[in-house]
Structure formats: C-alpha cells, structure tokens
C-alpha cells in the first residue's frame, strides 16, 4: 500500500549526503515533490508539505537525520485532523454509527468489516439494513452477517429506511447491544434525493458518529466527495476502502488535510479482518519504512488467545505439536487478515509484502490438500501423527482424494516443520529464525510457500 511513497522517501533521503549541502536538499525535495504528485497526493498538500520540510530541515541543520525528522513531523501534522481516532464508544450504549458513501465505494462490505473488528473486541453488534436503493444490498448484508456471526436487522416489507433505522435502534437499546451500525443508501453521484434521505435518517437516529466510506481507487475524487458529504450532511470520519488495490497510496495523505476530518480506518484487503485503525504517527512510521509493531501487537492481542498460545509453545518445545494444533493456528491466522497487510507492519518486511501481492495462504491449493488430509484422519491420528503407518496412510489417501505420494509428502513436510519449530523455540529466536528463512528462500526467492 505504501510501497511507492516509502521508496520515494528512501530515494529522497539518500540525496542528502552531506551536512549543510543546500543543493542536495533542493534535489531531495524536488524528487519528493514529483513522487508525491505522481502518487496522487493533492497538489496543495504536496506544496505545503515540501515547503515546511525544507524550512524545518534548515532550522535543524541540513543533513539526513534533520531531513528525516522534518519529514516525519510534517507528515504526522498533515495526517492529523481534529476529531476522534479509531472507534469511540458512547457513554450510553448503543453507540450508533451512520455508514454513508456512494454506490460502489465498498460501503456495505466496510460495514461488515467494522462489525467484525468490533466483535473481535468482544462487543455486541447489530447492523441495520437501510440501503433500499440497491437491490442486492440487503442480501449482501445477510451473507456478510452470517459469515462473521453478527446480528442483522432488516424488514423486507418496509420501504421507508427511516422506519427500519428507528426500529433497529429500538431493538439495539432493548436487547443491550453495544453498537448499532446503520448501512444507508448510496447513489452513483451526490444528488438532492440522496442527501434528503440521509438527513431524515440522521434526524431520526441522532447518531453518535457519521462515517463516510471513500473509495481510494477514485484518487482525488475521494477527497472531493468526502468534502461534499461533510458540507451537506456532516461527517465525523472517513474510512478509506480498497486501499490494498491502490498502489499509489497518496489519497490517504491528502484526505485529512483537505477534508478537515480524521481518517479513521483503512481497508487493507478483501477479507473481513482486513480493516486497520488509522493512527497518524503509526502510519507515518510505515511510510518511513519503520513498520508498525504497536499496531501489529494490538491486532494480534484482540485475536490470539494468550493461554492457548502458551500451551502451543510448550507443545512445540516438547516436539508434541499435532494436526489439531495446526488447524487451530490456521484458524487464528485467518482472523488476522491478509498476510500482505501483516508483513507491511513489520519493520523491514514491506518489500516482501509487495512480492506476496494477493497470495491467499488460507485458501491455497497446498492448505486445501492439508485440510483434506486432516479431515480424513481419526481424532487419535490427529493427536498422534506418529501412529500413521503405511496402511493408515493408504486409507487417508483414499479418504482425502490425494495420491499416496502427496500424503507422504505432506506428512514429511509437517514433521520437518515441527522439528524446525522445536529448534527455533529452543534456540530462543533470531538465529533459528534466520536459519528457517534461509531454508525457505531457495533459488526462486520464496521457495516452500504454498502456491
């Protein structure tokens, strides 16, 4: 997501080689200006950023460290708008949030992602299906809510979105929901009818916050439409959708500065867990290539069961890691979202994230074959892989639809991985990790990863 801008920053920094070299600073800011404009950062935002960075670098004394410090300070300032960050809960539940946006912006999917984000943090969430403009919207929400196991309020016989919204709010109050997310109608463009309908829903609910879902792929139009919604309806924050598909990434830098409302979340992939809180200083850390370990820790702590993690670690150290543990870990990993977004938060790993593109580990052919094999095992075989003798392997081959060669290969890989994990945990970390990574990286660069 930030690859282009991060690469441009590194290139610009490398131009400032000597202290007090004003010519090199000019070259660096000129290159950075071109890169930001090319990355779809708004021209006014770019102009202000470059001017301020230049002035601040001179104040600090021209040099690489001064340039980096000036850039970090000013990027953080530009990305910070007055208002809340992340999700803020009301003092009197349910916290009611109006989800707004144009058709095709990913509003309905983002509503599901936000509900999933809150559910992972042990909140009871209700979604109200008030987008009666798009025929498939209610059906889409039904499927999303079934997938993430979140309650949905809808009424197929009611044609007035205001009545549905009010009934949903009453249900949320009565049944003690923590959050009510209201999916409202969108249009292909901003028009009077859309704004009138949104105003009526807003007046009826008196929501705690209004989120505008902006499509990052629309570039500068995302900023323009967000500004229009702010003027006509009033919005408290922007959620940037489809950010994983925006290789330029500049719209995120422009939004807070140009619209004057904080960017609250960004959609980082197609899966339901692929939604991240937008915290300016953390994002700047990623833009500068330093990753976001704090964000990663927050993301994993909401999903990973610490007690289970300790149990698995003990098993790995004893060499007792089995197929049930493997399935449990796979399930946990799938809740974290795309591997690309996770690697992008680890310092120095953003380049590898770029290489992964849209690789889906959970649904890769290799993982599907492993799941089929495990599904054919008895509970005792899952617990004790050592029981798998030739006759049992033959039975597994028939039950899973895999050849005996494939069965033997998977079992051998599992045994090797368990052995390596044991060595890694007993070595206490980085040497074992380094060895493991070097074995994964064969002549092809990423050998051994599922395709």
C-alpha positions, 0 to 999 in steps of 0.5 A: 500500500505504501510501497511507492511513497516509502521508496520515494522517501528512501530515494529522497533521503539518500540525496542528502549526503552531506551536512549543510549541502543546500543543493542536495536538499533542493534535489531531495525535495524536488524528487519528493515533490514529483513522487508525491504528485505522481502518487496522487497526493493533492497538489496543495498538500504536496506544496505545503508539505515540501515547503515546511520540510525544507524550512524545518530541515534548515532550522535543524541543520541540513543533513539526513537525520534533520531531513528525516525528522522534518519529514516525519513531523510534517507528515504526522501534522498533515495526517492529523485532523481534529476529531476522534481516532479509531472507534469511540464508544458512547457513554450510553450504549448503543453507540450508533454509527451512520455508514454513508458513501456512494454506490460502489465505494465498498460501503456495505462490505466496510460495514461488515468489516467494522462489525467484525473488528468490533466483535473481535473486541468482544462487543455486541453488534447489530447492523441495520439494513437501510440501503433500499436503493440497491437491490442486492444490498440487503442480501449482501448484508445477510451473507456478510452477517452470517459469515462473521456471526453478527446480528442483522436487522432488516424488514423486507416489507418496509420501504421507508429506511427511516422506519427500519433505522428507528426500529433497529435502534429500538431493538439495539437499546432493548436487547443491550447491544453495544453498537448499532451500525446503520448501512444507508443508501448510496447513489452513483453521484451526490444528488438532492434525493440522496442527501434528503434521505440521509438527513431524515435518517440522521434526524431520526437516529441522532447518531453518535458518529457519521462515517463516510466510506471513500473509495481510494481507487477514485484518487482525488475524487475521494477527497472531493466527495468526502468534502461534499458529504461533510458540507451537506450532511456532516461527517465525523470520519472517513474510512478509506476502502480498497486501499490494498488495490491502490498502489499509489497510496497518496489519497490517504495523505491528502484526505485529512488535510483537505477534508478537515476530518480524521481518517479513521480506518483503512481497508487493507484487503478483501477479507473481513479482518482486513480493516486497520485503525488509522493512527497518524504517527503509526502510519507515518512510521510505515511510510518511513519504512519503520513498520508498525509493531504497536499496531501489529501487537494490538491486532494480534492481542484482540485475536490470539488467545494468550493461554492457548498460545502458551500451551502451543509453545510448550507443545512445540518445545516438547516436539508434541505439536499435532494436526489439531494444533495446526488447524487451530493456528490456521484458524487464528491466522485467518482472523488476522487478515491478509498476510500482505497487510501483516508483513507491511507492519513489520519493520523491514518486511514491506518489500516482501509484502509487495512480492506476496501481492494477493497470495491467499495462504488460507485458501491455497491449493497446498492448505486445501490438500492439508485440510483434506488430509486432516479431515480424513484422519481419526481424532487419535491420528490427529493427536498422534501423527506418529501412529500413521503407518503405511496402511493408515496412510493408504486409507487417508489417501483414499479418504482425502482424494490425494495420491499416496505420494502427496500424503507422504509428502505432506506428512514429511513436510509437517514433521520437518516443520515441527522439528524446525519449530522445536529448534527455533523455540529452543534456540530462543529466536533470531538465529533459528529464525534466520536459519528457517528463512534461509531454508525457505528462500531457495533459488526462486526467492520464496521457495516452500510457500504454498502456491 
